[in-house]
Amino acid sequence: LRRSQWTEHGQDVVIGNLRLEMNQREAWSKGSKAPLTELEFRVIEYLLKRNGDAVSRDELLRRVWGLSDSVQTRTVDMFISRLRKLVEDDPGKPKHILSVRGVGYRLSVKG
């Protein structure tokens, strides 16, 4: 993981309004504890590891959920929507968790 792509303080990672405490696996948004599920935490963690690259829904399903490519689901979209509410100032106009048309999503920490 390249530090230049996000703000990192010790074991904390800050993306938009979301601060992740990596060691404790806790999240905070706008000063309040954000009740991230383990899967939500793993989605954002995987996007961080991909370092700004576009990630397909199928890849997220395989790498985070352990599901096969043949599974068709909107689960990923629902998780992204929830994460955007925690990360973005305006989830309808995201600056950090971006949709990549025809591919999936990518994380941009520059916003």
URBEL-V593916 format. One record per pair of residues at least 24 apart in sequence whose C-alpha atoms are under 8 Angstrom apart, sorted by the first residue. I is the first residue (numbers start at 1). GAP is how many residues later the second one is. If there is no record, write none. Layout:
I/GAP, I/GAP
This chain:
1/47, 1/48, 1/50, 2/49, 5/46, 5/103, 5/104, 5/105, 6/103, 6/104, 15/72, 15/81, 15/94, 16/71, 16/72, 16/73, 16/80, 16/93, 16/95, 17/69, 17/70, 17/71, 17/72, 18/68, 18/69, 29/57, 29/58, 34/52, 39/25, 39/26, 40/39, 40/43, 43/36, 44/39, 47/59, 47/60, 48/59, 51/56, 52/54, 52/55, 52/56, 53/53, 53/54, 54/46, 54/49, 54/50, 54/51, 54/52, 54/53, 55/48, 55/49, 55/50, 55/51, 56/47, 56/48, 56/49, 57/46, 57/47, 57/48
